[in-house]
Amino acid sequence: MRTVLAVDGGNSKTDVALIDETGRLLGAVRGPTTSHQAVGLDAGMSRLDGLISEVVASASGPDGPRPDIGAFALAGADTMADVRSLRAALEAHRFADRVDLRNDTLGALRAGTDRGWGVVVICGSGVAAAGLSATGRFVRLAALGEYSGDWGGGHDVGWAGLAAAVRAADGRGEPTRLARDVPAWFGRRTPAAVTTGLYSGRLDQGRIGDLAPLVFDAAADGDHAARLIVDRLADEIIAMGGAMIRRAHLVRSDPDIVLAGGVFRTREAGFWERIEAGLTAVAPRATIVPLTTAPVAGAALAGLDLLAPDRDPAERARVGQAVRDALAAWDASSIGSAPPPASS
């Protein structure tokens, strides 16, 4: 039975799955980021080696056959230099007989639609977006954070929530329940105590992104300061998606617009209504597709496309749905558990 090794390597976590050619999930694991931009290329490959070895061994033993295709959807596969160095490292580690490497935006797009084209916006710890037309026109944002003018994702929402709390407490901003909720989440009594703790290093700045759900909850309860933050994020998503629609020449088409990433787990109604209205104002025939499976499904499906390019369309759809369902169930069981620490 031929197999696909699928990897979704994000800036905050890495998902690895092993899929057979029928779409059956043989094993999966979630670990810490393996991004070369975050931890360096050698450390990232070392972490990835450990995760892949764990999944392959769980499915077929430590001496089991190497997967036929390794499909890698990686954050940081941005520039041509990034792609060359990542591909060389992946091939040198011989994770699979054949390597398919793409940016994580394309993995998320493939996870959300079988059409082979459309627009994707990722909003996780950070943000990214890409568009692919039916004729093959590919566009994407640089997605290099502050270097490329980005704002959004859980990290930025968390910092904005903290800022609203501090400004409310010191008189610069309007009253907000975040002035109570944010310090309580950190186990502190005041916003000032949180800022002092973060500045001194006694509190972990890496936890800032975890404040995003507090901001969405406050906005849902009618808190105006929180509403402004959530609306700003929605407008950024509209701006990113709209830019991809226009640059890929999809305004008059009917693209699927896939929304992927942890922030989109929120069910805050105003956030979703604003996004849908803004994106369909740019492309009236567009369909908004919240991604309901783990983005690693996109890497798995891309690998299966290469493994069986002549598969009957009906069978392809059946296998694709099996992959999405299996990885959605696995992802749901993994939510809330932090990626395990890595030794390297």
N, C-alpha and C positions, 0 to 999 in steps of 0.2 A: 504494500500500500504506500503510494507516494505521499509525501508530507510537505507542508509549508510552515516554516518558522516565521512568525509575524511579530514585529517589534514596533511599538509606538513609544518613541523616546521624547518626552516632553521636558520642560524646564523645571518641573517640580517632581515628576515621577516617571517611571518606565514600566510599561506593560509588555510582557512577553507571552505569546501563546503558540501552541503547536496544534495545527489543524491537518486532518487527513483529507484526501481528495474528495471525500463524500461530504465534507463540511463538518465532520465530527470533531469536537474539541477534545484533544488528548491531554492537555495540561495547560496551565496558565499561572503566572505569578506576577505580582506587583512589587516593584522595588524603587529605590531612590533614583533621582535623575542620573542619567549617564551622559548628559550633554557635554560635549567638549568645551563649549563656551562657559559652562559652570564649573567643571571640575578638571578640565584638561583632557586631551585626547587619550593619553595612556591610562589615566585613572578611569575615564569613561569606558574604555574598552575592557579594562579589568572588571569593572562592575558588571558590564554586559555579559562578559564571559561567565561570571558566576551565576547570573540569572538564567542564561540560556542553558548552561549545564544542568541546573536544577530542573528546568522544565523537560529537557530531553531525557534526562535520567529517570524522571518520574513516569514518563510515558513508555520508555523502551529499555531502561537500564543504562548503566554507565558506559557500556560497550555497544549501545544501540547504533543503528545507521545514522549517518548525517542526514539532515533534512535535504530534500531536493532543491527547494528554493528558500532563500532567506529574504523576506520582504521587510525592508526597514523604512519606516516613516519617521524621520528625525527632525526635531527642532534643531536649528543651527546648520542645516543643510541649505545654506542661504546663498553664498557666493560660489563661483566656480572653484575657487581655491578650497572652500569648505568641502564641496562635493568630492573633489579629487582626493583630499587627505582622508576623508571619511571612508570613501570607497576602498582606497588602498589598505586602510586599517582593517576594514571588515573582511576583505578578501584574504589578507594575511592571516587572520584568525581562523579562516576556514570553518565559519559557523554553518555553512551550507554549500551545496555543490554549485549553486548559482546565486548571485547577489542582485537584488533589485533595490535601489536606493532612491528615495524621493523625500521631498520636504513634508513635514507633518501636516501641512495644510492640505496637500493632495491625498494623504491618507484619510483625513477626516472627511473630505469631499466624497471619496469612494465609499466610506462607511455609510454615508447618508443617502446616496443615490446610485442607482444602477444605470443611469442614462449616459454616464461617461463624460459629462460636462455640467457646468453650473458654477455657482459661487459658494464659497465657504468663508465663514467668519469664526475664528477661534477666540474664546474669551475664558481663559483659565487663570493661571497666576499672572499672565500677561495677555497680549492680544496679537493676532495675526489675521491676514485675509488674503484670499486668492480668487481668481476667476479663470475659467477655462471654457472657451466657446466650442460649439459643435464642429467648427472647422479647425480646431487645434490652437487657436490664439490663447496664449497663457500669459496672465499678468498676476502680480502679487505685490504686496507691500514688503518693504525691506524688513520690517518687524525687528528692529534693533533697539527697541525701547526708546529712551530719551534721545539717543543718537538720531533716530528717524522720526521724531515728533509724535511718538505714541503716547497715549494715555488710556488706561482702562485695565480690566482684569481685576481679580480679587485683591492683589497687592495694592494697586492704586486706590481702589474703593476703600480698603482698610485704612490707608493713610488719610484719605479724605474724611472718613468717619472719625478718626482720632482728632483731626484738625477741627472738625465741627464741635466735638466735645470740649476741646481746650478753649476754643474761641467763645463758646457759650459760657464757660466757667469764668473766663477773665474779662468778659464784657465786650469783646469785639464782635461777637456773633449773636444770633438769635437763640432763644432757649430751645433745647432739644433733649429728648430722653437719652440721647447718646452720651450726654454728660454723666449720666448714671450708669448706663449699660456698659460702656467701654471700660471704665475702671473696674467695674464689678467682674467683667470677664477676665481681666488680668489679676484679680484678687487684690485690688487696690481701692482706696476710698475716694480718690479724686483724680481728675484728668492730669493735674500737675504731677501727682505721684507716678502716673504712667510715663509721662514724658521724662521725668528724672530717671526712672528705672531703665527706660530705653537708652537714654543718653549715656548712662553710666555702664551699661552692659549687663545690669542685673536682670533685665527682662530681655527676652529673645526677640529681636526685630523680625526674625523669620516667621513669627506668629501673627504678624500684622494682617496678612491676607485672610486669616480666620475671622477677622472682624466683619468681613463683607456680609455674612448672613444677618448680623445685627443691624446693619444699615438697611438691608431689604426688609427686615421685620419692622423696623421703625417706620419706613416709608409706607408699608402696608397699613400701619396704624394711624396714618395721617400726619406723621411728623414732617414738618415742612423742610427742615434742614436736610433730613435724610432723603426726602423726595427730590431735592435739587441734585443730590449726588447720583441717585438712581437715574434721573432724567438725563444728566450729563453722560452717564455711561451709555444709555440707550441711544443718545444722539451720536456718540462716537461710533457705535456699532452701525448705525444708519450711514454715517459718513464713510466708514470703511467699506461696507457692503455696496453702497451706492457708487463709490469710486470704482470698485471691481466690475460692477454691472456696466458702467459707462465705458471703461477702458477695454473690456472684453467684447464690446459692441452687442450687449444683450438687452438693451432697453426695450426693443420691440419684440423680443423673444419671450419665452415662457420658462425661464431658468428655475431649477430648484435652488433655494438659498439655504444651505446647511449651516445651522448654528451649533457649534461644538465647544465643549469645555465646561469645567465645573461650575462657572458662574451661571450658566444656563440651566442649572438644576433648580433655580428659584422658580416659584410659581407665582411671584408677585404680579398681579394682573396688570397694573399700570405700566410696568416695564415691558411686558409682552405686547400690550396694545400699542404702545408708542413705537416699538420696533416694527411691527407689522405695518402700521400706517405709513411710517417713513420709507420703508423699503418698497412697498407696493406703489408709493407715489413716484418712485424712480422707474420701476418696471411693473406696470399694472397687472401683467399676466404671471408674475412670479409666484411661486409656492414656497412658503416658509416651512422648513423642515428641521424642527428641533431634533438633534441627534439623541436617540434613546438607547444606543448601545455604546460599548466602550470603543473609542476611536481606533484601538488596535484591530478592530474588525475590518477597517479600511485596508490596513496592510495585509491582513489575511486574504481579503477578497482580491486585492491586486495580485498577490502571489498565486491564487487559484486561477485568475485570468491567464497568467503566464503558464501555469501548469497544464491547463486544459483549454487552450484558446479556441478550439472547435466545438466546445460543449454546446449541446442543444440549448436554445434560449430558455425553454421551460425548465430544463434541468438546472441551468445556471441560476435561474431565479429561485428554484427550490433550495439549492445548495447555499446560495447567498442568504436566504432567510434563516436557514439552519445555523449558519455562522453568526448572524446578528443576534438571534435568540439565545444561543449558547453563551455568547460573550456579554450580552445584556444581563443574563442571570448571574454570571460570574462577577460582573462589575457591581451589581447591586449588593452582592455578598461582601464586596471589598470596600464599599463606601464607609467612611468613618474610621477606617484603620489606616494609620499613618504608614507611609513606606518605611520598611525596616532600615536601620542604619547600615551603612556599608563600611567595611574596614579599610577600603582603599579610596 
